[in-house]
Amino acid sequence: MNVFDYLFDTSKNLNKDFLLGSKETATFKKLYQDSLSLASYLRDSVGEGQNIILISSNSAFFITAYLGILKSGNTCIPIDFSIEQSNLDYIIDTTESKIIFLDKIAQRKLKFTSTIQLINENKTLEITKNKIDKQFTSTNNLNTIAEIIFTSGSTGKPKGVMISHQNIISNTNSIIEYLKLSSKDIMAVVLPFYYCYGLSLLHTHLKVGGSIVLNNNFMFLGTVINDLKNYNCTGFAGVPSHFQILLKKSQSFKTEAFPNLRYVTQAGGKLHAIFIDEFTTAFPTKELFIMYGQTEATARLTYLPPEFIKTKISSIGKAIPNVELKIVDEKGEITKTNEEGELLARGKNIMLGYYKDQIATNIAIKNGWLHTGDLARIDDEGFIYIVARKKEIIKAGGKRISPKEIEEVILSIPEVIDCTISSYEDDLLGEAIQATITLNTSNNEKEIKESILKYCAKHLAFYKIPQRIVFEKSIQMSATGKKRIN
């Protein structure tokens, strides 16, 4: 069994379009055959068990290369096409990759040594024209590494999260179950596929026989809104900044009906209550799923069912199907109701470990449990609330302060689009609080700053009031849509 066979189990002969959009389309049957041709080429030319890098924006090329690598019995390493050259060189050296699939943008921007075999879109097209009739069985088992997704590491060097075929299958099944996905679903995709959240959209809709619409230009908000309408999208997925921008920057988003839109999912960080309220008020009939996960869990760990969005607005919900969660104190004992501790997770979706980093793996996974690094509490009805990342807790003047609490207060100010709370060194307090704020107005910053501080003084304890306020002209986002935190 290979995740490729699992994803195409019932759809490999469908002439229905899986990929929709104005730029390119592709049926299930074509993607299956092209990926199989590519897999056959890789099997014949490099064999199995090799690390193969993929650098591309979302496209039919990315999907074909990704699936072909998985089917061939090799490991796919999807990478952000805006990656720094130094980080790319580090990943190539670490993984000893000899083959790189890349699109035109990546080929123009990045540099490669002569020892690397580059396979671009034109070469891939040549390969896939050679249709094959033979079927071949993958020799790898479910616990073989399917992909390595590199994330930011605490040392500054990227960490490679090893995801198995079993991990993908398990997480995909769970997501399909709680979202009730079917072949009728059409997902508007603004999340990149080199990001685990984006990949989960690809996996789930391939598996159920649904469709996806690719939009690589989120900042052109009109194109996103048009895609949702023109392609009768039933789903939309985004990280907090996507929702903040749509709700605050778009003049028409909240006034659209989107008659076919059934549900919306949010993950990749906390969407503050003020934006959840704004979305549910604008779209009372749409199902909003608040979700939580990590790359180390393939994608997803919890979800909050839409019916609890009002009563449990700050909660990440409960465990997804086939995942166990618990919150433990510093002694490793399960915490009491509403007592703070670290969130741990166990299930078939938990990573194999970090690539070539056994020390970090042993810290993250102990006795089969993934230590998420998130501080959380659980209420008397079993709903979980993230308090903060362990490393995000600010200790000012001996007091422990959660950035999220301060952000919630400042974000309730109408002129504020975004707020990130961080710390800086202070001789007196040890750590002092900084608020980095994006405004939806060009008003006098000095006046706005004074009004923000007055508002904080009314709603926060004095030691939680920011000592420093910095204004940014726009939300500083990474390519995945997540906020960049300096």
Buried (B, 14 or more C-beta within 10 A) or exposed (E): BBBBBBBBEEBBEBEEBBBBBEEEEBBBBBBBBBBBBBBBBBBEEBEBEBBBBBBBBBBBBBBBBBBBBBBBBBBBBBBBBBBEEEBBBBBBEBBEBBBBBBBEEBBEBBEBEEEBBBBBBEEBEEBBEEEBEEEEEBEBEBEBBBBBBBBEEEEEBBBBBBBBBBBBBBBBBBBBEBBEBEBEBBBBBBBBBBBBBBBBBBBBBBBBBBBBBBBBEBEEBEBBBEBBBEBBBBBBBBBBBBBBBBBBBBEEBBEBEBEBBBBBBBBBBBBBEBBBBBBBEBBEEBBBBBBBBBBBBBBBBBBBBBEBBEEBBBBBBBBBEEBEBBBBEEEEEEBEEEEBBBBBBBBBBBBBBBBBBEEBBEEBBEEEBBBBBBBBBBEEEEBBBBBBBEEBBBEBEEEEBBBBBBBBBBBBBEEBBBBBBBBEEBEEBEBBBBBBBBBEEEEEEEEBBEEBEEBBEEBBEEEBBBBEBEEBEEBBBBBBBBBEEE
